[in-house]
Amino acid sequence: MSKVDIQKQIMQAVDAVKKTNPMAGSVTNTVTINLVANAQLAVGGSAAMVYLPDEGEFLAKAGGAFYINVGTLFPIYEQTLPCAAKALHDAGKPWVLDPVAVGIGSLRTELLKRFKEYKPGIIRGNASEVIALAGLWGLDGSAGGSHVRGVDSTDTVAAARTAATALARWTGGAVAVSGTTDLVTDGSVVAFSHGGSHFMGKITGAGCSLGGVAAVYAAAAPPFIAALTATAAYNLAGSRAENKADGPGSFQVEFLNELYKATAADIAGNPLEIEEA
């Protein structure tokens, strides 16, 4: 897959979402739910946030794609999340997993173990989370373990490359590793996306909302293109917003504005490098 082919598919994904307004349901982090929904709307998707098992199963079947983020767990999620993931897997629907703080707590660990069999189309996390998830699933790239500190990463994106590739090969989908330079892979191709802003680390929900936007694009494109399109859109909007913002508060507003204004050509033209895995 050449860079030109990838850029062409990114443009098609952006245009398709703006034209079709796909629904991407979410069970997501309660700390960031507002930004997740607003970002999904800004890129042209439709958002629906649920908590209950029957509602999760309904949206999993009815929507174009789905997003599961384990950032803040409630006891009911022990039913909701496996129910939604199984429905998605059985229906062949694309879904995005954000394994926030993997390794912390027994419920989180058990849920993430169960997700292995349901093979999410896209996994989005920081480097430490990706390495830890590969270890939890018994895949390559987890030697020595990760160093998860709550929701923060203490590993580099480069250190997660093997784990990301192994996860993508297992799922048959894609993995996006967020960092200073983002890495997206389908197990055979590795893309590096540049841009973003230091303010992304100063607001709550930059990573979580990226997962939600990846789900929107997953309703209109294959996993690798969806993950890369979302990542490129975020890096572009982040760079543009930083030039207009004077702090985290104004950055969040400008960031949503830039997500909304970005054209297909803008997003496809964001700095990108392609390598073989």
DADA-V699726 format. One record per residue. SS is DSSP state (helix for helix, strand for strand, loop for the rest). PHI is phi in radians with two decimals (* if undefined). Layout:
SS,PHI  SS,PHI
This chain:
loop,*  loop,-1.41  helix,-1.08  helix,-1.11  helix,-1.08  helix,-1.11  helix,-1.10  helix,-1.12  helix,-1.22  helix,-1.09  helix,-1.06  helix,-1.12  helix,-1.12  helix,-1.09  helix,-1.10  helix,-1.11  helix,-1.15  helix,-1.10  helix,-1.44  helix,-1.79  loop,0.87  loop,-1.21  strand,-1.47  strand,-2.22  strand,-1.23  strand,-2.50  strand,-2.00  loop,-2.35  loop,-0.94  loop,-1.18  loop,-1.21  loop,-2.12  helix,-1.02  helix,-1.14  helix,-1.19  helix,-1.01  helix,-1.12  helix,-1.15  helix,-1.18  helix,-1.06  helix,-1.17  helix,-1.11  loop,-1.48  loop,1.98  loop,-1.60  strand,-2.17  strand,-1.95  strand,-2.63  strand,-1.82  loop,-2.31  loop,-2.26  loop,-1.49  helix,-0.99  helix,-1.20  helix,-1.25  helix,-1.09  helix,-1.14  helix,-1.07  helix,-1.18  helix,-1.04  helix,-1.46  helix,-1.54  loop,-1.44  loop,-1.43  strand,-2.83  strand,-2.60  strand,-2.25  strand,-2.08  strand,-2.18  loop,-1.67  loop,-1.03  loop,-2.16  loop,-1.76  loop,-2.04  loop,-0.93  loop,-1.11  helix,-1.17  helix,-1.06  helix,-1.65  helix,-1.08  helix,-1.20  helix,-1.11  helix,-1.09  helix,-1.17  helix,-1.11  helix,-1.14  helix,-1.08  helix,-1.13  helix,-1.09  helix,-1.14  helix,-1.54  loop,1.21  loop,-1.56  strand,-1.27  strand,-2.57  strand,-1.99  strand,-1.99  strand,-1.99  loop,-1.46  loop,-0.98  loop,0.97  loop,-0.92  loop,1.75  loop,-1.79  loop,1.57  helix,-1.27  helix,-1.13  helix,-1.02  helix,-1.11  helix,-1.15  helix,-1.09  helix,-1.17  helix,-1.08  helix,-1.15  helix,-1.17  helix,-0.98  helix,-1.27  helix,-1.64  loop,0.74  loop,-1.03  loop,-1.20  strand,-2.35  strand,-1.98  strand,-2.20  strand,-2.84  strand,-1.43  helix,-1.05  helix,-1.13  helix,-1.15  helix,-1.16  helix,-1.10  helix,-1.15  helix,-1.16  helix,-1.04  helix,-1.17  helix,-1.08  loop,-1.58  loop,1.24  loop,-1.88  loop,-1.14  loop,1.61  loop,-1.91  loop,-1.00  loop,1.53  loop,1.31  loop,-1.86  loop,-2.25  loop,-1.35  strand,-2.16  loop,1.12  loop,-1.70  strand,-1.64  loop,-1.76  loop,-2.02  loop,-1.95  loop,-1.48  loop,-1.04  helix,-1.05  helix,-1.18  helix,-1.65  helix,-1.05  helix,-1.12  helix,-1.11  helix,-1.09  helix,-1.12  helix,-1.13  helix,-1.11  helix,-1.12  helix,-1.18  helix,-1.16  helix,-1.39  loop,1.34  loop,-2.06  strand,-2.47  strand,-2.28  strand,-2.01  strand,-1.89  strand,-1.55  loop,-3.03  loop,-1.05  loop,-2.05  strand,-1.45  strand,-2.03  strand,-2.29  strand,-2.46  loop,-1.90  loop,1.67  loop,-2.14  strand,-2.11  strand,-2.09  strand,-1.96  strand,-2.03  strand,-1.95  loop,-1.91  loop,2.19  loop,1.48  loop,-2.70  helix,-1.18  helix,-1.19  helix,-1.07  helix,-1.44  helix,-1.88  loop,-2.13  loop,-1.59  loop,1.96  helix,-1.06  helix,-1.24  helix,-1.07  helix,-1.21  helix,-1.08  helix,-1.08  helix,-1.13  helix,-1.23  helix,-1.04  helix,-1.14  helix,-1.04  helix,-1.22  helix,-1.15  loop,-1.32  loop,-2.21  loop,-2.68  loop,-1.07  helix,-0.92  helix,-1.09  helix,-1.16  helix,-1.08  helix,-1.13  helix,-1.26  helix,-1.11  helix,-1.06  helix,-1.12  helix,-1.11  helix,-1.07  helix,-1.18  helix,-1.15  helix,-1.13  helix,-1.10  helix,-1.10  helix,-1.10  helix,-1.19  helix,-1.17  helix,-1.06  loop,-1.20  loop,-1.91  loop,-1.67  loop,-2.06  loop,3.10  helix,-1.04  helix,-1.13  helix,-1.21  helix,-1.08  helix,-1.06  helix,-1.12  helix,-1.15  helix,-1.10  helix,-1.09  helix,-1.06  helix,-1.24  helix,-1.05  helix,-1.15  helix,-1.47  loop,-1.09  loop,-1.57  helix,-1.04  helix,-1.17  helix,-1.03  helix,-1.19  helix,-1.14  loop,-1.54  loop,-1.09  loop,-0.86  strand,-2.59  strand,-2.21  strand,-2.17  strand,-2.38  strand,-1.34  loop,-1.19
